[in-house]
Amino acid sequence: MNREATADALGLHERASATPERTGASPRAALGSAPAWTEGKLAFRAQQEWFAAIVSTPQDEPAPVDERSAARLITASATLSSLERIDIYRRGYHARLIECLVDDYPVLQHALGEERFETVCRGYIARRPSNAPSLNYFGRHMADFCRALPLAEAGFAAALASLEWAIVLAIHAPTATAIGFEALGGVPSERWPGARFRVNPSLAILRLEYPANAYLQAYRLGKPSAVPAPRPINVAVYRTGRSVWRLELEPTMVTLVESLAEGSTLEAGLAQVQTMLVHESEQEIAQKVAHCFQHSVSSGLFSELLL
Amino acid sequence: MANRFELPNLGIGLGLRTKHYSTILEQKPAVDWFEILSENYMRTAGRPLDYLDQIADSYPVVMHGVSLSIGSSDPLDRQYLTELKALRERAKARWVSDHLCWTGVAGKNTHDLLPLPYTEEALAHVVGRVRAVQDFLGAPLALENPSSYAEFAGDSMREWEFLGRLAEEADCALLLDVNNVYVSSKNHGFDPLTYLNALPFDRVVQCHVAGHTDHGTHIIDSHIGPVIEPVWQLLAVAHRRCAGVPVLLEWDAEIPSFEDTHAEALRARDFIGAVA
């Protein structure tokens, strides 16, 4: 069980004040259905609601106003019609949010292909518009969104999105220093049974139906693989210092770490592990329990020892 | 201290971008100051703040936001302001800026800098909100003139008049983006010098320069590529009026190496040195 670093990205990309552009985005200012506003003046708030409604309309749908209505609020320039001017904002809105999702889900983009991923993103944006000042958590619903897609690989896409989102969360989780064996060396033997551990605050343990971690690692190594068949895995995603790690876990290790995370003593946690090893000899059980604990420590899953 | 807020002339700075974190931390290059995008360091407890803490220990930092939504008809977001204030203290930011725009309504955020109608109603609305924000922060807010692609049929004044009156009536500072002046002048067909001539320069505490993308029919404020000569010339004019104001280069797409980005920023010397 080797842990694998996800340390190549120094941080998430910027949410800048620039107006983003996206090659391939629909350049047309679609003329659309009946205008929502035909007479009188719009109040300040109504103008903003009207403008935002147009800007956030999916680009593959007609604009919700026609040129005549648009001209009531926005003037034409020497080179662009009123609707074409509003459409610059519409393109910018979608391009910015797609860029954000590309940042968060580069491997999902690879798995689905750029064109299909962009279609997924546009659907996501329409379904899950941002309601926060920061885009840091805009992509948080992607796994659920993928699971409901009418795609053959929807389950795999959901698993991969879960894994990539866990990486994002680990980046934003509080920074902790992992404790190592040197911190444990001086603990008197009689204190061990009652010892408790605080797990790394960035730790998330995922139960995935597909081997998404191997797929992600192959992608990072430049050896892209085909969409895999279902195979359940457990993956720990966590951060120590600036490095985000992914570690596939045996069920015994999941049990131990989750037990300790819930506040169990080491004795109680290891006892839970023992109950899972019903077919092993006492010697094998002792070895596996010891290995389970040692591997948890050496992987940096714990940030504090509480005696 | 040429501005009325007595904010310092920090020199020539760079927008802090993740691509350059390693170079900055490992090589500690001689950069006068960095501007951070506020929202990149909000709603996070993790790695972005680790980097920021280290950089703020070594360089002066200024905060530049994109989600204050000062022109929105939604209520001011108190939680956002609380986080903004906390970040300002953490980063020891010299000042806080955002844009003359709105970014969302009815609880939704477009994350785009949407245009305001330049009317008396909008002016009164924004003046009140700027005052409230400054009271909350306990510090002047610097508002940046946006690049815009649309003008409202009901406008009763031009952007420079709106911005000037806003600054006076709300008693706020201005961040003058000369690239935005250039972009908007082409998109709306006005003389950029008319814009500059109308501004209260004693309220300008910072200037931005950036690249843009000319599509022929309109210009997009893409922050790509080097700054073009006419924008540098606008900086020269603005800098002469300010008699010393910090200048910052924004480069947000196809970002080159740190060295090349910094070299582009330092070109500002050729235009502010000649008139200083």
Interface residues (C-beta under 8 A of the other chain):
Chain A: L10 G11 L12 H13 E14 R15 A16 S17 A18 T19 P20 E21 K41 F44 R45 Q47 Q48 E49 F51 A52 V55 S56 A71 R72 L73 I74 T75 S77 A78 T79 L80 S82 R85 I86 I88 Y89 G92 Y93 R96 L97 P129 S130 N131 A132 P133 S134 L135 N136 Y137 A170 I171 H172 A173 P174 T175 S202 R239 R242
Chain B: G15 R17 T18 K19 Y21 S22 L37 E39 N40 M42 R43 T44 A45 G46 R47 P48 D50 Y51 H64 V66 S67 S69 S72 S73 D77 Y80 H99 W102 T103 G104 V105 A106 G107 K108 N109 T110 H111 D112 L113 L114 P115 P117 T119 E121 A122 H125 E144 S147 Y149 A150 E151 F152 A153 G154 N187 H188 G189 A210 T213 G216 T217 H218 I220 D221 S222 H223 I224 E250 D252 A253
